Amino acid sequence: MPKKILIIDDQPFVLKLIEYNLKKNGYETVTETNGLNAFDQIDSIRPDLIILDVRMPHISGNDLCRCFRNRSLTAKIPIIMLTGHLDDNSEQKAIDAGANFFMTKPFSPFELINTIKKFLDNNEEIKKEEKI
């Protein structure tokens, strides 16, 4: 069964780029352009990983990440944060919000796929260890 990845970004071309590369690598994807709508999706799709843009309208990626970390259903889902607006402490803010990894735009699709594989492979190993 393919791993499900929720991609939340307000830029349609970024969503399409990520979605294309993930599908090409065998992942199932769900996209959302509005962070507030992500709550409706997340409960029904139960993603294995979330890719989240930092700067979005209505709710920032950092605030959304904090919300995900405070919900039992989403607290342990790996979150990769993306941003095209880097300031001195963007990465630290994302990590403090609960992100597992931080990438800047433009990003390498190859690097993104490798990062996703590391998180999902590690989760599989953790799940196997928990069963023993």
C-alpha positions in Angstrom: 0.0 0.0 0.0 1.5 3.4 -1.0 2.4 5.9 1.7 0.1 8.9 1.8 1.6 12.4 1.8 -0.4 15.6 2.5 1.1 18.6 0.7 0.0 22.0 2.0 1.2 25.0 -0.1 -0.6 28.1 -1.4 1.4 28.1 -4.7 -0.2 25.8 -7.2 2.9 25.3 -9.3 4.8 24.2 -6.2 2.0 21.7 -5.4 2.2 20.3 -8.9 6.0 20.0 -8.8 6.0 18.1 -5.5 2.9 16.0 -6.4 4.5 15.0 -9.8 7.7 13.9 -8.2 6.0 12.0 -5.3 3.7 10.2 -7.6 6.6 9.3 -9.9 8.2 7.7 -6.8 5.1 5.7 -5.8 3.5 7.9 -3.2 -0.1 8.7 -2.9 -0.7 12.5 -2.6 -3.3 14.8 -1.4 -2.9 18.6 -1.9 -4.3 21.6 -0.1 -3.8 25.3 -0.8 -5.3 26.5 2.4 -4.0 25.4 5.8 -7.3 25.8 7.5 -8.8 23.2 5.1 -6.0 20.8 6.0 -7.8 19.9 9.2 -10.7 18.5 7.3 -8.5 16.4 5.1 -6.1 15.1 7.7 -8.6 13.2 9.8 -10.0 11.4 6.7 -6.7 10.6 4.8 -4.4 10.0 7.8 -1.2 10.9 6.0 2.1 9.2 6.7 4.0 12.5 6.2 3.1 16.2 5.8 4.9 18.7 3.6 4.0 22.2 4.8 4.8 25.7 3.4 5.8 28.2 6.1 4.1 31.3 4.6 0.5 30.9 3.7 -2.7 33.1 4.0 -5.1 32.6 6.9 -2.7 30.5 9.1 1.1 30.2 8.9 2.8 26.9 8.4 4.5 27.3 11.8 1.1 27.8 13.5 -0.4 24.9 11.6 2.6 22.7 12.6 2.0 23.6 16.3 -1.7 22.6 15.9 -0.7 19.3 14.4 1.7 18.6 17.2 -0.9 19.3 19.8 -3.4 16.8 18.4 -3.0 13.2 19.3 -3.9 12.0 15.7 -1.2 14.1 14.1 1.4 14.5 16.9 3.8 11.9 15.5 3.4 12.5 11.8 6.8 13.7 10.3 6.5 17.2 9.0 8.8 18.7 6.4 8.6 22.5 6.3 9.3 24.5 3.1 9.9 28.2 2.6 10.9 30.6 -0.1 11.2 33.5 2.4 14.3 32.8 4.5 15.2 35.2 7.4 17.8 34.8 10.1 15.7 32.4 12.2 13.2 30.8 9.8 14.6 27.3 10.3 14.7 27.7 14.1 11.1 28.9 14.2 10.0 25.9 12.1 11.9 23.4 14.4 10.5 25.1 17.5 7.0 24.7 16.0 7.6 21.0 15.7 8.9 20.5 12.2 11.1 17.4 11.7 13.0 18.9 8.7 13.4 22.3 7.0 14.1 23.0 3.3 14.3 26.2 1.4 12.7 26.9 -2.0 13.9 26.4 -4.6 14.6 22.9 -3.6 15.9 19.8 -5.3 13.1 17.3 -5.9 15.8 14.6 -5.5 16.7 15.9 -2.1 13.1 16.1 -1.1 12.4 12.5 -2.1 15.5 11.3 -0.3 14.4 13.2 2.8 10.9 11.7 2.6 12.3 8.2 2.2 14.5 8.6 5.3 11.5 9.6 7.4 9.2 7.0 6.1 11.8 4.2 6.3 12.7 5.2 9.8 9.0 5.1 10.8 8.7 1.6 9.3 11.7 0.5 11.4 10.2 2.1 14.5 6.9 0.3 13.9 8.6 -3.0 13.4 10.5 -2.5 16.7 7.3 -1.6 18.6 5.8 -4.9 17.5 8.7 -7.0 18.8 
